[in-house]
Amino acid sequence: MAVGRNAVLLGVGVAGVSYLSTKANRSKVKNIWFTAKDKTMSFLNRKCSELDPLIEKAGHPDPYDHEDNKMVDEGAMYGVHYYNNAKHG
């Protein structure tokens, strides 16, 4: 089993080396790598910028946002209700 896996890995390695032996193929792989890296970084930065308002709101809740305060109040009581139901059945 391990011999077969090693043979496959060796074959993949040899194929990779033979593909990258020409300068044109190396530049193609390099361009693909940098393009994928740039797309990934732009996606991650976009996600972080979308979360910034939520993080700021979580750190500084508005006392006049009644819906948010109601949700927090209900969430805070969940543990108490669970304990009471478990204890008193």
C-alpha positions as CSV (number, residue, x, y, z in Angstrom):
1,M,0.0,0.0,0.0
2,A,2.7,2.4,1.0
3,V,4.8,1.4,-2.0
4,G,2.0,2.3,-4.4
5,R,1.5,5.7,-2.7
6,N,5.2,6.4,-3.0
7,A,5.2,5.4,-6.6
8,V,2.3,7.8,-7.3
9,L,4.0,10.6,-5.5
10,L,7.2,9.9,-7.3
11,G,5.3,10.0,-10.6
12,V,3.7,13.3,-9.7
13,G,7.0,14.8,-8.8
14,V,8.7,13.7,-12.0
15,A,5.7,15.0,-14.1
16,G,6.0,18.3,-12.2
17,V,9.7,18.7,-12.8
18,S,9.4,17.8,-16.4
19,Y,6.6,20.3,-16.9
20,L,8.5,23.1,-15.1
21,S,11.7,22.4,-17.1
22,T,10.8,24.9,-19.7
23,K,10.8,28.6,-19.0
24,A,7.4,29.2,-20.7
25,N,5.7,26.7,-18.4
26,R,7.4,28.2,-15.3
27,S,6.1,31.6,-16.2
28,K,2.6,30.2,-16.7
29,V,2.6,28.6,-13.3
30,K,4.0,31.7,-11.7
31,N,1.2,33.9,-13.3
32,I,-1.5,31.4,-12.2
33,W,0.0,31.4,-8.7
34,F,0.1,35.2,-8.4
35,T,-3.4,35.6,-9.9
36,A,-4.8,33.1,-7.4
37,K,-3.0,34.8,-4.5
38,D,-4.3,38.3,-5.5
39,K,-7.9,37.0,-5.8
40,T,-7.7,35.3,-2.5
41,M,-6.3,38.4,-0.7
42,S,-8.9,40.6,-2.3
43,F,-11.6,38.2,-1.2
44,L,-10.3,38.1,2.4
45,N,-10.0,41.9,2.6
46,R,-13.5,42.3,1.3
47,K,-14.8,39.9,3.9
48,C,-13.0,41.8,6.7
49,S,-14.3,45.2,5.5
50,E,-17.9,43.8,5.6
51,L,-17.4,42.6,9.1
52,D,-16.0,45.9,10.5
53,P,-19.4,47.5,11.2
54,L,-20.6,44.4,13.0
55,I,-17.5,44.2,15.1
56,E,-17.8,47.9,16.0
57,K,-21.5,47.5,16.9
58,A,-20.7,44.5,19.1
59,G,-18.0,46.5,20.9
60,H,-20.2,49.6,21.4
61,P,-23.9,48.7,21.5
62,D,-26.4,51.5,21.0
63,P,-28.6,51.8,24.1
64,Y,-31.5,53.1,21.9
65,D,-31.5,50.1,19.5
66,H,-34.4,48.4,21.2
67,E,-34.5,45.4,18.9
68,D,-30.8,44.6,19.5
69,N,-31.2,45.1,23.3
70,K,-34.3,42.8,23.3
71,M,-32.3,40.1,21.4
72,V,-29.5,40.4,23.9
73,D,-31.9,40.2,26.8
74,E,-33.5,37.0,25.5
75,G,-30.1,35.5,24.9
76,A,-29.0,36.3,28.4
77,M,-32.1,34.5,29.8
78,Y,-31.6,31.4,27.8
79,G,-29.2,29.9,30.3
80,V,-31.5,30.7,33.2
81,H,-34.5,29.1,31.4
82,Y,-32.5,26.0,30.5
83,Y,-31.3,25.5,34.1
84,N,-34.8,26.0,35.5
85,N,-36.3,23.5,33.0
86,A,-33.5,21.0,33.7
87,K,-33.7,21.4,37.5
88,H,-37.5,21.6,38.0
89,G,-38.5,19.7,34.9
